[in-house]
């Protein structure tokens, strides 16, 4: 199928999802309804899935306050008049990488439905895959060629690309091109700069500017192979403040950056001690997730760590695939808004075998 036809089909499919989501309910769902025992199971579970996304929970600011565990669970942004607009911090606290994450037992208790197990996934609508395809070493600099794939469920999607390269005291910004689903980009780094380096790519759908995805690819440059993400720091964004917790003693932090499709900013530390440092996260006027990159040294080794805000992709809840005690498992998928940008949220619900 030609790329233009694929993009048209993708745009139309998304619009159908958006319309159906808006038509499903524009008001808060009543909590007693989801506890009704005489409701058809599928209908009841659908009501539960909507309840999770259309209600803001109690207290309504439980997302921003890391000391608060919700008494009643809901992910909606407080005060929003838009259906399926989620709170950036409530979503981020579902990610177990976040220092302030709420656990599944805490969410289960707050939902107050002892006969329903659930799983929540929030993810990017587009998939961005990055591959290093070639390296060209010269006396004073090294060039790298990367393949960038933008897809939706394996189908190529046309997208605008913006990429950044981060290394020691180094941030390079480039607008690449419009990709038809696959393209190659090149970047050159001086050999005076220490690595490893990090390539960050944002991909914005040409059919809807609110659909922006990202990918991050660490690669060696004048260095050994990069360690896996989370080796040196635990990054926890909440209420537009980043907490960078040191996993090992003796770590020295260098630079920190906030990156989105249209904007970038160098972050200054607001507090620090022997165990952590904090940074204010800018509120970019951009329908894009923000990728936060923190660099530093562990003894003699330079490193880069990164996370997204909202802190996605994420999965929390029951693993239905490995559960032998649950039946009647239903999945409900919604297009949701978080700070203007669009994401995909899937909620699985299931009950005990009868």
Secondary structure, DSSP 8 states (H G I E B T S, - for coil): --HHHHHHHHHHHHHHHHHHHHHH-SS---HHHHT-SSS-HHHHHHHHHHHHHH---BSTTTTT-TT---SB---B-TT--STTBB-HHHHHTTSTTSTT---HHHHHHHHT-TT-EEEEEEE-SSEEEEEEEEEEE-SSEEEEEEEEEEEETTEE--EEEEEEEEETTEEEEEEEEEESSEEEEEEEEETTS-S-EEEEEEEEESS-TT-EEEEEEEE-SSSS----TTSSEEEEEETTEEEEEESSTTEEEEEEEEE-SS-EEE--EEEE-SSEEEEE----SSSS-EEEEEEEEETTEEEEEEEEES--SEEEE--GGG-SSEEEEEEEEEEEEETTEEEEEEEEEEEE--
